[in-house]
Each structure stands twice: as structure tokens, then as C-alpha cells.
Amino acid sequence: MTGGQVHDSQVVEDVLPTPRSPLAITADKAYDSARVRQQIKDEGALPIIPSRCTALKKAYCPKRFYRRRHKIGNLFCRLKDWRRIATWTSYSVINNTVHVTFGCCASC
């Protein structure tokens, strides 16, 4: 979680390292930068990020995978329906991780 004045793309390098390297990472156009794409590639994953309309060189973005991105948004929408997760009363990273993990398991 970042402050309101910090864009999420500024902390991508803090979020990317995971125990198992993903096959692909999907993001929206706000993350369309060479730095973010290179960080994803360095993790061994395929960046699935559509190019901005102002980009001179369009990046590879398979639409078949990008279309499934809404499922993640739907999951967070379901999580926000739960009052405790919607208000985020505790700002501890561990507590938030536990709530999201529990909510993911319960909503599947």
C-alpha cells in the first residue's frame, strides 16, 4: 500500500520478488514504462501491459491474457464487500496479507 501521492509503479521492485517466479504479470497502461517492463523480465516473467496510445513503439501484449485481468478486479471487489477488509482498520502489512489470503480462500 502506498500513500495517495505515490504512484504504485514507483514501488514495483518491492512487490515483484516472490518465492516462485510467475509466468506472466498483468498490469494496466499506467505501468507502461521500460523500467517496469525490464523489472518484470528480470524476474523471469512475461509483462502483459498494453502500450499507451501515445507510445511510439507498441509493446507485445497478448490480448487473450489481458482480457482475463478483470477477474482480479472482481476478486478485490468481493473482498471490499466484507466490512473489515473494506475499511482496512489495521495498516500492518502482515494483517492485510492475512485478511486478503483468508478472503481469497473464502470467496473461491
C-alpha positions as CSV (number, residue, x, y, z in Angstrom):
1,M,0.0,0.0,0.0
2,T,1.3,3.4,-1.0
3,G,0.4,6.9,0.1
4,G,-2.1,8.8,-2.0
5,Q,0.7,11.0,-3.6
6,V,2.8,8.0,-4.7
7,H,2.0,6.0,-7.8
8,D,2.1,2.2,-7.5
9,S,4.6,1.9,-10.3
10,Q,7.2,3.6,-8.1
11,V,7.3,0.6,-5.8
12,V,7.1,-2.2,-8.4
13,E,10.6,-3.5,-7.4
14,D,9.4,-4.0,-3.8
15,V,6.4,-6.1,-4.9
16,L,7.8,-8.3,-7.6
17,P,10.1,-10.6,-5.7
18,T,8.1,-13.7,-4.8
19,P,9.0,-17.2,-3.6
20,R,8.1,-18.6,-7.0
21,S,8.6,-16.7,-10.2
22,P,5.3,-16.1,-12.1
23,L,5.0,-16.9,-15.8
24,A,3.3,-13.6,-16.6
25,I,2.4,-10.3,-14.8
26,T,-0.6,-8.4,-16.0
27,A,-1.0,-4.6,-15.4
28,D,-2.8,-1.7,-16.9
29,K,-1.5,1.1,-19.0
30,A,-0.3,3.1,-16.0
31,Y,2.6,0.7,-15.7
32,D,3.7,1.1,-19.3
33,S,7.3,2.0,-18.9
34,A,10.6,0.5,-19.9
35,R,11.7,0.3,-16.3
36,V,8.7,-1.7,-15.1
37,R,8.8,-4.0,-18.1
38,Q,12.5,-4.7,-17.6
39,Q,12.0,-5.4,-13.9
40,I,9.3,-7.9,-14.8
41,K,11.5,-9.6,-17.4
42,D,14.3,-9.7,-14.8
43,E,12.0,-11.7,-12.6
44,G,11.6,-14.2,-15.4
45,A,8.0,-13.3,-16.3
46,L,6.3,-12.0,-19.4
47,P,5.0,-8.5,-18.9
48,I,1.4,-8.3,-20.2
49,I,0.9,-4.5,-20.2
50,P,-0.8,-2.7,-23.1
51,S,1.0,0.3,-24.5
52,R,-0.3,3.8,-24.0
53,C,-1.9,5.4,-27.1
54,T,1.0,7.9,-27.2
55,A,3.7,5.2,-27.3
56,L,5.9,5.4,-30.4
57,K,6.8,1.7,-30.2
58,K,4.0,-0.6,-29.3
59,A,5.0,-3.4,-26.9
60,Y,3.9,-7.0,-27.2
61,C,0.7,-7.6,-25.2
62,P,-1.3,-10.7,-25.9
63,K,-5.0,-9.7,-25.6
64,R,-6.1,-13.2,-24.7
65,F,-4.3,-12.9,-21.4
66,Y,-5.1,-9.3,-20.8
67,R,-8.8,-9.8,-21.1
68,R,-8.7,-12.0,-18.0
69,R,-7.4,-9.2,-15.8
70,H,-10.9,-8.3,-14.8
71,K,-11.1,-11.5,-12.6
72,I,-8.5,-9.9,-10.2
73,G,-10.6,-6.8,-10.0
74,N,-13.7,-8.8,-9.3
75,L,-11.9,-10.6,-6.5
76,F,-10.9,-7.3,-4.8
77,C,-14.5,-6.1,-5.3
78,R,-15.7,-9.2,-3.4
79,L,-13.1,-8.6,-0.7
80,K,-14.2,-5.0,-0.3
81,D,-17.8,-6.2,0.3
82,W,-16.5,-7.6,3.6
83,R,-16.6,-4.7,6.0
84,R,-13.4,-5.5,7.8
85,I,-11.4,-5.6,4.6
86,A,-13.2,-2.6,3.1
87,T,-12.2,-0.3,5.9
88,W,-8.6,-1.6,6.4
89,T,-8.6,-0.7,10.1
90,S,-5.2,-2.2,10.5
91,Y,-2.4,-0.9,8.3
92,S,0.1,-3.7,9.2
93,V,1.3,-5.5,6.1
94,I,1.0,-8.8,7.8
95,N,-2.6,-8.2,8.9
96,N,-3.6,-7.1,5.5
97,T,-1.9,-10.1,3.9
98,V,-3.8,-12.4,6.3
99,H,-7.1,-10.7,5.6
100,V,-6.7,-10.9,1.8
101,T,-5.5,-14.5,1.9
102,F,-8.5,-15.5,4.0
103,G,-10.8,-13.6,1.8
104,C,-9.4,-15.2,-1.3
105,C,-9.8,-18.7,0.2
106,A,-13.3,-18.0,1.4
107,S,-14.6,-16.4,-1.9
108,C,-13.4,-19.3,-4.1
